């Protein structure tokens, strides 16, 4: 990993049930960092689209790479919805991606494609793309 800014002890699998990743709800709205959380939480989410642009119900700039969805879903429900839209939960591969996705959320807590259900110590992107950028919350 080229970059890591971990919140003290994150990802920590608190209570042995935090296996999905999303944006941390920061106290300061400019903190675009990640946290592990329980996959069953119902929060907003970001879909990501690789390759050809897709049409999504919400107006987004063309070509659409990410779309924000404010309805509350569990991680798995959110992923199913993104797959049905022709994408997957967002995978982030640069600080520019991270800032773009964070801006779409308006600074709130939301799901992205991070998942550590198979191995808490090795998070992966749900779309299978490489884990080449990380930004865990640094507190």
N, CA, C and O atoms as a GROMACS GRO file, in nm:
protein
  556
    1UNK      N    1   0.083  -0.118   0.000
    1UNK     CA    2   0.000   0.000   0.000
    1UNK      C    3   0.087   0.125   0.000
    1UNK      O    4   0.181   0.135   0.079
    2UNK      N    5   0.057   0.217  -0.087
    2UNK     CA    6   0.134   0.340  -0.095
    2UNK      C    7   0.088   0.444   0.006
    2UNK      O    8   0.166   0.534   0.040
    3UNK      N    9  -0.033   0.434   0.055
    3UNK     CA   10  -0.088   0.537   0.143
    3UNK      C   11  -0.172   0.472   0.251
    3UNK      O   12  -0.252   0.383   0.222
    4UNK      N   13  -0.154   0.514   0.373
    4UNK     CA   14  -0.240   0.466   0.483
    4UNK      C   15  -0.251   0.576   0.587
    4UNK      O   16  -0.149   0.629   0.633
    5UNK      N   17  -0.372   0.611   0.626
    5UNK     CA   18  -0.397   0.711   0.730
    5UNK      C   19  -0.503   0.653   0.822
    5UNK      O   20  -0.619   0.694   0.816
    6UNK      N   21  -0.466   0.560   0.904
    6UNK     CA   22  -0.559   0.485   0.987
    6UNK      C   23  -0.608   0.564   1.108
    6UNK      O   24  -0.530   0.632   1.174
    7UNK      N   25  -0.734   0.555   1.135
    7UNK     CA   26  -0.788   0.598   1.263
    7UNK      C   27  -0.724   0.505   1.366
    7UNK      O   28  -0.704   0.387   1.338
    8UNK      N   29  -0.693   0.556   1.482
    8UNK     CA   30  -0.629   0.470   1.582
    8UNK      C   31  -0.700   0.335   1.591
    8UNK      O   32  -0.816   0.328   1.632
    9UNK      N   33  -0.629   0.229   1.553
    9UNK     CA   34  -0.684   0.094   1.565
    9UNK      C   35  -0.776   0.049   1.454
    9UNK      O   36  -0.832  -0.060   1.463
   10UNK      N   37  -0.794   0.128   1.349
   10UNK     CA   38  -0.883   0.090   1.239
   10UNK      C   39  -0.805   0.021   1.127
   10UNK      O   40  -0.689   0.056   1.104
   11UNK      N   41  -0.865  -0.074   1.058
   11UNK     CA   42  -0.996  -0.131   1.089
   11UNK      C   43  -0.985  -0.221   1.212
   11UNK      O   44  -0.888  -0.296   1.226
   12UNK      N   45  -1.083  -0.213   1.299
   12UNK     CA   46  -1.069  -0.284   1.427
   12UNK      C   47  -1.168  -0.398   1.447
   12UNK      O   48  -1.158  -0.470   1.546
   13UNK      N   49  -1.262  -0.417   1.355
   13UNK     CA   50  -1.361  -0.524   1.370
   13UNK      C   51  -1.425  -0.522   1.508
   13UNK      O   52  -1.441  -0.626   1.571
   14UNK      N   53  -1.461  -0.403   1.554
   14UNK     CA   54  -1.518  -0.384   1.687
   14UNK      C   55  -1.637  -0.476   1.709
   14UNK      O   56  -1.729  -0.478   1.627
   15UNK      N   57  -1.636  -0.549   1.815
   15UNK     CA   58  -1.744  -0.642   1.846
   15UNK      C   59  -1.751  -0.761   1.752
   15UNK      O   60  -1.853  -0.830   1.748
   16UNK      N   61  -1.645  -0.784   1.677
   16UNK     CA   62  -1.637  -0.894   1.581
   16UNK      C   63  -1.749  -0.887   1.478
   16UNK      O   64  -1.805  -0.990   1.441
   17UNK      N   65  -1.782  -0.768   1.433
   17UNK     CA   66  -1.890  -0.756   1.337
   17UNK      C   67  -1.874  -0.643   1.238
   17UNK      O   68  -1.971  -0.608   1.170
   18UNK      N   69  -1.755  -0.585   1.226
   18UNK     CA   70  -1.734  -0.475   1.132
   18UNK      C   71  -1.654  -0.527   1.014
   18UNK      O   72  -1.531  -0.531   1.017
   19UNK      N   73  -1.725  -0.567   0.909
   19UNK     CA   74  -1.659  -0.629   0.795
   19UNK      C   75  -1.682  -0.555   0.663
   19UNK      O   76  -1.636  -0.600   0.558
   20UNK      N   77  -1.751  -0.442   0.667
   20UNK     CA   78  -1.774  -0.364   0.546
   20UNK      C   79  -1.721  -0.224   0.566
   20UNK      O   80  -1.717  -0.173   0.678
   21UNK      N   81  -1.682  -0.161   0.457
   21UNK     CA   82  -1.619  -0.030   0.468
   21UNK      C   83  -1.701   0.080   0.407
   21UNK      O   84  -1.775   0.062   0.310
   22UNK      N   85  -1.685   0.196   0.468
   22UNK     CA   86  -1.753   0.314   0.418
   22UNK      C   87  -1.685   0.439   0.466
   22UNK      O   88  -1.585   0.433   0.538
   23UNK      N   89  -1.740   0.551   0.426
   23UNK     CA   90  -1.686   0.677   0.474
   23UNK      C   91  -1.725   0.698   0.618
   23UNK      O   92  -1.840   0.675   0.658
   24UNK      N   93  -1.630   0.740   0.695
   24UNK     CA   94  -1.648   0.771   0.837
   24UNK      C   95  -1.728   0.900   0.847
   24UNK      O   96  -1.706   0.992   0.769
   25UNK      N   97  -1.820   0.906   0.942
   25UNK     CA   98  -1.894   1.030   0.961
   25UNK      C   99  -1.807   1.122   1.045
   25UNK      O  100  -1.801   1.110   1.167
   26UNK      N  101  -1.741   1.214   0.978
   26UNK     CA  102  -1.644   1.298   1.048
   26UNK      C  103  -1.709   1.406   1.132
   26UNK      O  104  -1.822   1.448   1.106
   27UNK      N  105  -1.638   1.450   1.233
   27UNK     CA  106  -1.684   1.566   1.309
   27UNK      C  107  -1.663   1.691   1.226
   27UNK      O  108  -1.741   1.786   1.237
   28UNK      N  109  -1.560   1.692   1.145
   28UNK     CA  110  -1.537   1.802   1.051
   28UNK      C  111  -1.577   1.753   0.913
   28UNK      O  112  -1.531   1.647   0.870
   29UNK      N  113  -1.660   1.826   0.842
   29UNK     CA  114  -1.713   1.781   0.714
   29UNK      C  115  -1.609   1.766   0.604
   29UNK      O  116  -1.643   1.723   0.494
   30UNK      N  117  -1.483   1.800   0.630
   30UNK     CA  118  -1.381   1.789   0.526
   30UNK      C  119  -1.290   1.669   0.546
   30UNK      O  120  -1.181   1.664   0.490
   31UNK      N  121  -1.333   1.572   0.626
   31UNK     CA  122  -1.250   1.455   0.657
   31UNK      C  123  -1.295   1.336   0.573
   31UNK      O  124  -1.382   1.259   0.615
   32UNK      N  125  -1.237   1.321   0.454
   32UNK     CA  126  -1.276   1.214   0.361
   32UNK      C  127  -1.200   1.087   0.394
   32UNK      O  128  -1.109   1.049   0.320
   33UNK      N  129  -1.233   1.021   0.504
   33UNK     CA  130  -1.161   0.902   0.548
   33UNK      C  131  -1.256   0.786   0.569
   33UNK      O  132  -1.378   0.803   0.573
   34UNK      N  133  -1.198   0.667   0.583
   34UNK     CA  134  -1.277   0.544   0.586
   34UNK      C  135  -1.275   0.479   0.725
   34UNK      O  136  -1.188   0.506   0.807
   35UNK      N  137  -1.375   0.393   0.747
   35UNK     CA  138  -1.388   0.320   0.873
   35UNK      C  139  -1.452   0.185   0.841
   35UNK      O  140  -1.530   0.174   0.746
   36UNK      N  141  -1.419   0.082   0.921
   36UNK     CA  142  -1.494  -0.044   0.906
   36UNK      C  143  -1.618  -0.034   0.994
   36UNK      O  144  -1.614   0.025   1.102
   37UNK      N  145  -1.728  -0.093   0.948
   37UNK     CA  146  -1.854  -0.089   1.020
   37UNK      C  147  -1.934  -0.213   0.988
   37UNK      O  148  -1.905  -0.286   0.893
   38UNK      N  149  -2.035  -0.237   1.069
   38UNK     CA  150  -2.119  -0.354   1.049
   38UNK      C  151  -2.192  -0.349   0.917
   38UNK      O  152  -2.251  -0.246   0.883
   39UNK      N  153  -2.190  -0.458   0.841
   39UNK     CA  154  -2.251  -0.462   0.708
   39UNK      C  155  -2.402  -0.443   0.711
   39UNK      O  156  -2.462  -0.408   0.609
   40UNK      N  157  -2.464  -0.464   0.827
   40UNK     CA  158  -2.609  -0.452   0.839
   40UNK      C  159  -2.660  -0.311   0.866
   40UNK      O  160  -2.781  -0.289   0.867
   41UNK      N  161  -2.569  -0.215   0.887
   41UNK     CA  162  -2.613  -0.077   0.905
   41UNK      C  163  -2.681  -0.030   0.778
   41UNK      O  164  -2.640  -0.068   0.668
   42UNK      N  165  -2.783   0.051   0.792
   42UNK     CA  166  -2.850   0.107   0.676
   42UNK      C  167  -2.808   0.252   0.662
   42UNK      O  168  -2.848   0.339   0.739
   43UNK      N  169  -2.724   0.276   0.560
   43UNK     CA  170  -2.673   0.411   0.532
   43UNK      C  171  -2.675   0.433   0.381
   43UNK      O  172  -2.701   0.341   0.304
   44UNK      N  173  -2.648   0.555   0.340
   44UNK     CA  174  -2.641   0.589   0.197
   44UNK      C  175  -2.523   0.518   0.132
   44UNK      O  176  -2.443   0.455   0.201
   45UNK      N  177  -2.512   0.529   0.001
   45UNK     CA  178  -2.406   0.457  -0.069
   45UNK      C  179  -2.371   0.524  -0.201
   45UNK      O  180  -2.446   0.605  -0.254
   46UNK      N  181  -2.254   0.486  -0.252
   46UNK     CA  182  -2.204   0.537  -0.379
   46UNK      C  183  -2.180   0.419  -0.473
   46UNK      O  184  -2.111   0.324  -0.438
   47UNK      N  185  -2.239   0.426  -0.592
   47UNK     CA  186  -2.213   0.327  -0.695
   47UNK      C  187  -2.099   0.378  -0.783
   47UNK      O  188  -2.085   0.498  -0.806
   48UNK      N  189  -2.018   0.285  -0.831
   48UNK     CA  190  -1.910   0.318  -0.922
   48UNK      C  191  -1.928   0.245  -1.052
   48UNK      O  192  -1.980   0.133  -1.055
   49UNK      N  193  -1.885   0.308  -1.160
   49UNK     CA  194  -1.901   0.251  -1.294
   49UNK      C  195  -1.766   0.252  -1.362
   49UNK      O  196  -1.705   0.358  -1.378
   50UNK      N  197  -1.719   0.135  -1.402
   50UNK     CA  198  -1.592   0.123  -1.473
   50UNK      C  199  -1.622   0.105  -1.621
   50UNK      O  200  -1.725   0.049  -1.658
   51UNK      N  201  -1.533   0.150  -1.704
   51UNK     CA  202  -1.551   0.129  -1.848
   51UNK      C  203  -1.648   0.230  -1.907
   51UNK      O  204  -1.636   0.350  -1.881
   52UNK      N  205  -1.742   0.182  -1.985
   52UNK     CA  206  -1.834   0.270  -2.056
   52UNK      C  207  -1.927   0.343  -1.959
   52UNK      O  208  -1.970   0.285  -1.860
   53UNK      N  209  -1.958   0.470  -1.988
   53UNK     CA  210  -2.054   0.543  -1.905
   53UNK      C  211  -2.189   0.474  -1.907
   53UNK      O  212  -2.225   0.410  -2.006
   54UNK      N  213  -2.263   0.488  -1.800
   54UNK     CA  214  -2.395   0.428  -1.789
   54UNK      C  215  -2.496   0.537  -1.760
   54UNK      O  216  -2.459   0.647  -1.717
   55UNK      N  217  -2.622   0.508  -1.783
   55UNK     CA  218  -2.729   0.601  -1.750
   55UNK      C  219  -2.782   0.564  -1.613
   55UNK      O  220  -2.814   0.448  -1.587
   56UNK      N  221  -2.791   0.662  -1.526
   56UNK     CA  222  -2.846   0.639  -1.393
   56UNK      C  223  -2.965   0.732  -1.375
   56UNK      O  224  -2.972   0.836  -1.440
   57UNK      N  225  -3.058   0.697  -1.286
   57UNK     CA  226  -3.179   0.779  -1.270
   57UNK      C  227  -3.150   0.924  -1.226
   57UNK      O  228  -3.219   1.015  -1.270
   58UNK      N  229  -3.050   0.944  -1.142
   58UNK     CA  230  -3.019   1.079  -1.097
   58UNK      C  231  -2.934   1.150  -1.202
   58UNK      O  232  -2.853   1.086  -1.268
   59UNK      N  233  -2.952   1.281  -1.217
   59UNK     CA  234  -2.865   1.352  -1.312
   59UNK      C  235  -2.721   1.357  -1.261
   59UNK      O  236  -2.696   1.402  -1.149
   60UNK      N  237  -2.628   1.311  -1.343
   60UNK     CA  238  -2.485   1.316  -1.310
   60UNK      C  239  -2.410   1.360  -1.434
   60UNK      O  240  -2.458   1.341  -1.545
   61UNK      N  241  -2.292   1.420  -1.416
   61UNK     CA  242  -2.214   1.461  -1.534
   61UNK      C  243  -2.176   1.339  -1.617
   61UNK      O  244  -2.155   1.230  -1.564
   62UNK      N  245  -2.166   1.357  -1.747
   62UNK     CA  246  -2.122   1.250  -1.836
   62UNK      C  247  -1.972   1.260  -1.854
   62UNK      O  248  -1.922   1.372  -1.861
   63UNK      N  249  -1.896   1.155  -1.863
   63UNK     CA  250  -1.945   1.021  -1.835
   63UNK      C  251  -1.955   0.998  -1.686
   63UNK      O  252  -1.870   1.042  -1.609
   64UNK      N  253  -2.059   0.929  -1.645
   64UNK     CA  254  -2.079   0.901  -1.503
   64UNK      C  255  -1.979   0.796  -1.456
   64UNK      O  256  -1.971   0.687  -1.513
   65UNK      N  257  -1.902   0.829  -1.352
   65UNK     CA  258  -1.812   0.732  -1.290
   65UNK      C  259  -1.865   0.690  -1.154
   65UNK      O  260  -1.841   0.577  -1.110
   66UNK      N  261  -1.937   0.780  -1.087
   66UNK     CA  262  -1.991   0.754  -0.954
   66UNK      C  263  -2.130   0.815  -0.946
   66UNK      O  264  -2.158   0.918  -1.008
   67UNK      N  265  -2.218   0.753  -0.868
   67UNK     CA  266  -2.348   0.813  -0.841
   67UNK      C  267  -2.383   0.791  -0.694
   67UNK      O  268  -2.363   0.682  -0.640
   68UNK      N  269  -2.434   0.896  -0.630
   68UNK     CA  270  -2.472   0.893  -0.489
   68UNK      C  271  -2.618   0.853  -0.476
   68UNK      O  272  -2.702   0.896  -0.555
   69UNK      N  273  -2.648   0.769  -0.377
   69UNK     CA  274  -2.784   0.724  -0.352
   69UNK      C  275  -2.815   0.744  -0.204
   69UNK      O  276  -2.756   0.678  -0.118
   70UNK      N  277  -2.907   0.834  -0.176
   70UNK     CA  278  -2.938   0.874  -0.040
   70UNK      C  279  -3.030   0.780   0.036
   70UNK      O  280  -3.043   0.792   0.158
   71UNK      N  281  -3.094   0.686  -0.035
   71UNK     CA  282  -3.179   0.592   0.038
   71UNK      C  283  -3.091   0.500   0.121
   71UNK      O  284  -2.982   0.462   0.078
   72UNK      N  285  -3.138   0.463   0.237
   72UNK     CA  286  -3.058   0.386   0.333
   72UNK      C  287  -3.071   0.237   0.305
   72UNK      O  288  -3.181   0.183   0.297
   73UNK      N  289  -2.956   0.171   0.290
   73UNK     CA  290  -2.952   0.027   0.265
   73UNK      C  291  -2.835  -0.034   0.341
   73UNK      O  292  -2.739   0.035   0.377
   74UNK      N  293  -2.844  -0.164   0.365
   74UNK     CA  294  -2.728  -0.236   0.419
   74UNK      C  295  -2.623  -0.243   0.309
   74UNK      O  296  -2.651  -0.212   0.193
   75UNK      N  297  -2.501  -0.284   0.345
   75UNK     CA  298  -2.394  -0.293   0.245
   75UNK      C  299  -2.436  -0.386   0.131
   75UNK      O  300  -2.419  -0.352   0.014
   76UNK      N  301  -2.490  -0.503   0.166
   76UNK     CA  302  -2.526  -0.602   0.063
   76UNK      C  303  -2.643  -0.553  -0.023
   76UNK      O  304  -2.644  -0.575  -0.144
   77UNK      N  305  -2.743  -0.488   0.038
   77UNK     CA  306  -2.854  -0.432  -0.039
   77UNK      C  307  -2.804  -0.322  -0.133
   77UNK      O  308  -2.846  -0.314  -0.248
   78UNK      N  309  -2.712  -0.238  -0.082
   78UNK     CA  310  -2.656  -0.131  -0.164
   78UNK      C  311  -2.579  -0.190  -0.282
   78UNK      O  312  -2.592  -0.143  -0.395
   79UNK      N  313  -2.501  -0.293  -0.256
   79UNK     CA  314  -2.426  -0.356  -0.365
   79UNK      C  315  -2.520  -0.414  -0.469
   79UNK      O  316  -2.499  -0.397  -0.589
   80UNK      N  317  -2.625  -0.484  -0.424
   80UNK     CA  318  -2.722  -0.540  -0.519
   80UNK      C  319  -2.784  -0.431  -0.606
   80UNK      O  320  -2.802  -0.450  -0.726
   81UNK      N  321  -2.814  -0.316  -0.545
   81UNK     CA  322  -2.873  -0.206  -0.621
   81UNK      C  323  -2.773  -0.153  -0.723
   81UNK      O  324  -2.809  -0.127  -0.838
   82UNK      N  325  -2.647  -0.136  -0.682
   82UNK     CA  326  -2.545  -0.089  -0.776
   82UNK      C  327  -2.526  -0.187  -0.892
   82UNK      O  328  -2.513  -0.146  -1.007
   83UNK      N  329  -2.526  -0.317  -0.861
   83UNK     CA  330  -2.513  -0.418  -0.966
   83UNK      C  331  -2.630  -0.409  -1.063
   83UNK      O  332  -2.612  -0.422  -1.184
   84UNK      N  333  -2.751  -0.388  -1.011
   84UNK     CA  334  -2.870  -0.376  -1.096
   84UNK      C  335  -2.862  -0.252  -1.186
   84UNK      O  336  -2.924  -0.249  -1.292
   85UNK      N  337  -2.787  -0.152  -1.144
   85UNK     CA  338  -2.769  -0.029  -1.222
   85UNK      C  339  -2.654  -0.041  -1.322
   85UNK      O  340  -2.627   0.054  -1.397
   86UNK      N  341  -2.587  -0.155  -1.325
   86UNK     CA  342  -2.477  -0.176  -1.419
   86UNK      C  343  -2.341  -0.141  -1.364
   86UNK      O  344  -2.245  -0.128  -1.441
   87UNK      N  345  -2.330  -0.125  -1.233
   87UNK     CA  346  -2.202  -0.092  -1.171
   87UNK      C  347  -2.175  -0.183  -1.052
   87UNK      O  348  -2.210  -0.301  -1.054
   88UNK      N  349  -2.114  -0.128  -0.950
   88UNK     CA  350  -2.086  -0.196  -0.824
   88UNK      C  351  -2.070  -0.085  -0.722
   88UNK      O  352  -2.069   0.033  -0.759
   89UNK      N  353  -2.058  -0.119  -0.596
   89UNK     CA  354  -2.024  -0.015  -0.499
   89UNK      C  355  -1.891   0.046  -0.542
   89UNK      O  356  -1.805  -0.022  -0.599
   90UNK      N  357  -1.874   0.173  -0.514
   90UNK     CA  358  -1.756   0.246  -0.562
   90UNK      C  359  -1.626   0.188  -0.509
   90UNK      O  360  -1.614   0.156  -0.391
   91UNK      N  361  -1.529   0.174  -0.599
   91UNK     CA  362  -1.391   0.143  -0.561
   91UNK      C  363  -1.310   0.269  -0.585
   91UNK      O  364  -1.333   0.342  -0.682
   92UNK      N  365  -1.216   0.294  -0.497
   92UNK     CA  366  -1.141   0.420  -0.499
   92UNK      C  367  -0.994   0.388  -0.520
   92UNK      O  368  -0.935   0.309  -0.446
   93UNK      N  369  -0.935   0.452  -0.620
   93UNK     CA  370  -0.797   0.419  -0.657
   93UNK      C  371  -0.702   0.539  -0.656
   93UNK      O  372  -0.588   0.527  -0.698
   94UNK      N  373  -0.750   0.654  -0.608
   94UNK     CA  374  -0.663   0.771  -0.600
   94UNK      C  375  -0.725   0.873  -0.505
   94UNK      O  376  -0.842   0.863  -0.471
   95UNK      N  377  -0.646   0.969  -0.464
   95UNK     CA  378  -0.700   1.078  -0.382
   95UNK      C  379  -0.806   1.156  -0.459
   95UNK      O  380  -0.903   1.203  -0.400
   96UNK      N  381  -0.789   1.170  -0.591
   96UNK     CA  382  -0.889   1.239  -0.673
   96UNK      C  383  -1.023   1.164  -0.668
   96UNK      O  384  -1.128   1.226  -0.651
   97UNK      N  385  -1.020   1.031  -0.684
   97UNK     CA  386  -1.142   0.951  -0.671
   97UNK      C  387  -1.204   0.971  -0.533
   97UNK      O  388  -1.325   0.992  -0.520
   98UNK      N  389  -1.120   0.965  -0.431
   98UNK     CA  390  -1.167   0.977  -0.293
   98UNK      C  391  -1.239   1.110  -0.272
   98UNK      O  392  -1.347   1.114  -0.212
   99UNK      N  393  -1.181   1.218  -0.321
   99UNK     CA  394  -1.242   1.350  -0.304
   99UNK      C  395  -1.372   1.362  -0.385
   99UNK      O  396  -1.468   1.423  -0.339
  100UNK      N  397  -1.375   1.304  -0.505
  100UNK     CA  398  -1.495   1.308  -0.588
  100UNK      C  399  -1.610   1.235  -0.520
  100UNK      O  400  -1.722   1.286  -0.514
  101UNK      N  401  -1.583   1.116  -0.470
  101UNK     CA  402  -1.686   1.037  -0.403
  101UNK      C  403  -1.732   1.107  -0.275
  101UNK      O  404  -1.852   1.114  -0.248
  102UNK      N  405  -1.638   1.159  -0.198
  102UNK     CA  406  -1.673   1.228  -0.074
  102UNK      C  407  -1.759   1.351  -0.102
  102UNK      O  408  -1.854   1.378  -0.030
  103UNK      N  409  -1.725   1.426  -0.208
  103UNK     CA  410  -1.804   1.544  -0.244
  103UNK      C  411  -1.948   1.507  -0.281
  103UNK      O  412  -2.041   1.580  -0.246
  104UNK      N  413  -1.966   1.395  -0.351
  104UNK     CA  414  -2.101   1.352  -0.387
  104UNK      C  415  -2.186   1.324  -0.264
  104UNK      O  416  -2.308   1.343  -0.265
  105UNK      N  417  -2.122   1.278  -0.158
  105UNK     CA  418  -2.197   1.242  -0.037
  105UNK      C  419  -2.237   1.362   0.047
  105UNK      O  420  -2.323   1.351   0.134
  106UNK      N  421  -2.176   1.477   0.021
  106UNK     CA  422  -2.201   1.592   0.106
  106UNK      C  423  -2.137   1.578   0.242
  106UNK      O  424  -2.171   1.651   0.335
  107UNK      N  425  -2.043   1.485   0.255
  107UNK     CA  426  -1.970   1.469   0.381
  107UNK      C  427  -2.031   1.373   0.479
  107UNK      O  428  -1.991   1.372   0.596
  108UNK      N  429  -2.126   1.293   0.438
  108UNK     CA  430  -2.192   1.201   0.532
  108UNK      C  431  -2.138   1.060   0.526
  108UNK      O  432  -2.053   1.026   0.443
  109UNK      N  433  -2.188   0.978   0.617
  109UNK     CA  434  -2.151   0.837   0.622
  109UNK      C  435  -2.218   0.765   0.505
  109UNK      O  436  -2.336   0.787   0.478
  110UNK      N  437  -2.142   0.679   0.435
  110UNK     CA  438  -2.197   0.606   0.321
  110UNK      C  439  -2.112   0.485   0.290
  110UNK      O  440  -1.993   0.480   0.324
  111UNK      N  441  -2.173   0.387   0.226
  111UNK     CA  442  -2.102   0.267   0.185
  111UNK      C  443  -2.020   0.292   0.060
  111UNK      O  444  -2.062   0.365  -0.030
  112UNK      N  445  -1.903   0.229   0.056
  112UNK     CA  446  -1.825   0.214  -0.066
  112UNK      C  447  -1.796   0.064  -0.078
  112UNK      O  448  -1.841  -0.014   0.007
  113UNK      N  449  -1.723   0.022  -0.179
  113UNK     CA  450  -1.707  -0.120  -0.207
  113UNK      C  451  -1.609  -0.198  -0.121
  113UNK      O  452  -1.576  -0.311  -0.156
  114UNK      N  453  -1.562  -0.142  -0.010
  114UNK     CA  454  -1.469  -0.215   0.077
  114UNK      C  455  -1.540  -0.328   0.150
  114UNK      O  456  -1.650  -0.310   0.202
  115UNK      N  457  -1.475  -0.445   0.153
  115UNK     CA  458  -1.533  -0.558   0.224
  115UNK      C  459  -1.423  -0.646   0.280
  115UNK      O  460  -1.327  -0.681   0.210
  116UNK      N  461  -1.438  -0.683   0.406
  116UNK     CA  462  -1.343  -0.772   0.472
  116UNK      C  463  -1.412  -0.892   0.533
  116UNK      O  464  -1.361  -0.949   0.630
  117UNK      N  465  -1.527  -0.932   0.479
  117UNK     CA  466  -1.601  -1.045   0.536
  117UNK      C  467  -1.522  -1.174   0.529
  117UNK      O  468  -1.528  -1.255   0.622
  118UNK      N  469  -1.448  -1.196   0.422
  118UNK     CA  470  -1.372  -1.320   0.410
  118UNK      C  471  -1.249  -1.320   0.501
  118UNK      O  472  -1.209  -1.424   0.553
  119UNK      N  473  -1.189  -1.202   0.520
  119UNK     CA  474  -1.068  -1.190   0.600
  119UNK      C  475  -1.056  -1.047   0.651
  119UNK      O  476  -1.023  -0.956   0.575
  120UNK      N  477  -1.084  -1.026   0.778
  120UNK     CA  478  -1.084  -0.893   0.839
  120UNK      C  479  -0.953  -0.819   0.818
  120UNK      O  480  -0.953  -0.696   0.812
  121UNK      N  481  -0.844  -0.889   0.806
  121UNK     CA  482  -0.713  -0.826   0.790
  121UNK      C  483  -0.683  -0.786   0.645
  121UNK      O  484  -0.588  -0.713   0.620
  122UNK      N  485  -0.764  -0.834   0.551
  122UNK     CA  486  -0.740  -0.808   0.409
  122UNK      C  487  -0.868  -0.762   0.340
  122UNK      O  488  -0.943  -0.843   0.285
  123UNK      N  489  -0.891  -0.632   0.344
  123UNK     CA  490  -1.007  -0.578   0.275
  123UNK      C  491  -0.986  -0.584   0.124
  123UNK      O  492  -0.873  -0.573   0.076
  124UNK      N  493  -1.095  -0.602   0.051
  124UNK     CA  494  -1.092  -0.608  -0.095
  124UNK      C  495  -1.202  -0.517  -0.149
  124UNK      O  496  -1.296  -0.482  -0.077
  125UNK      N  497  -1.189  -0.478  -0.275
  125UNK     CA  498  -1.296  -0.405  -0.342
  125UNK      C  499  -1.397  -0.506  -0.397
  125UNK      O  500  -1.359  -0.610  -0.450
  126UNK      N  501  -1.524  -0.475  -0.382
  126UNK     CA  502  -1.630  -0.568  -0.424
  126UNK      C  503  -1.626  -0.596  -0.574
  126UNK      O  504  -1.671  -0.702  -0.616
  127UNK      N  505  -1.573  -0.505  -0.655
  127UNK     CA  506  -1.568  -0.529  -0.800
  127UNK      C  507  -1.444  -0.605  -0.844
  127UNK      O  508  -1.424  -0.629  -0.963
  128UNK      N  509  -1.358  -0.644  -0.748
  128UNK     CA  510  -1.239  -0.722  -0.780
  128UNK      C  511  -1.120  -0.641  -0.825
  128UNK      O  512  -1.015  -0.698  -0.855
  129UNK      N  513  -1.133  -0.509  -0.831
  129UNK     CA  514  -1.019  -0.426  -0.871
  129UNK      C  515  -0.914  -0.426  -0.760
  129UNK      O  516  -0.945  -0.455  -0.645
  130UNK      N  517  -0.790  -0.392  -0.794
  130UNK     CA  518  -0.682  -0.401  -0.694
  130UNK      C  519  -0.698  -0.301  -0.580
  130UNK      O  520  -0.748  -0.190  -0.600
  131UNK      N  521  -0.655  -0.340  -0.462
  131UNK     CA  522  -0.656  -0.253  -0.345
  131UNK      C  523  -0.525  -0.174  -0.347
  131UNK      O  524  -0.431  -0.204  -0.274
  132UNK      N  525  -0.521  -0.070  -0.434
  132UNK     CA  526  -0.398   0.005  -0.456
  132UNK      C  527  -0.398   0.143  -0.391
  132UNK      O  528  -0.303   0.219  -0.408
  133UNK      N  529  -0.502   0.175  -0.317
  133UNK     CA  530  -0.512   0.304  -0.247
  133UNK      C  531  -0.595   0.281  -0.122
  133UNK      O  532  -0.701   0.219  -0.129
  134UNK      N  533  -0.551   0.330  -0.009
  134UNK     CA  534  -0.632   0.320   0.113
  134UNK      C  535  -0.628   0.452   0.188
  134UNK      O  536  -0.528   0.524   0.183
  135UNK      N  537  -0.737   0.482   0.256
  135UNK     CA  538  -0.740   0.602   0.340
  135UNK      C  539  -0.834   0.577   0.457
  135UNK      O  540  -0.947   0.624   0.457
  136UNK      N  541  -0.787   0.503   0.554
  136UNK     CA  542  -0.863   0.480   0.676
  136UNK      C  543  -0.860   0.607   0.760
  136UNK      O  544  -0.766   0.685   0.751
  137UNK      N  545  -0.962   0.627   0.840
  137UNK     CA  546  -0.972   0.750   0.920
  137UNK      C  547  -0.856   0.761   1.017
  137UNK      O  548  -0.821   0.664   1.084
  138UNK      N  549  -0.796   0.880   1.025
  138UNK     CA  550  -0.682   0.900   1.114
  138UNK      C  551  -0.719   0.972   1.243
  138UNK      O  552  -0.630   1.011   1.318
  139UNK      N  553  -0.846   0.990   1.269
  139UNK     CA  554  -0.891   1.046   1.395
  139UNK      C  555  -0.881   1.194   1.398
  139UNK      O  556  -0.916   1.256   1.498
   0.00000   0.00000   0.00000
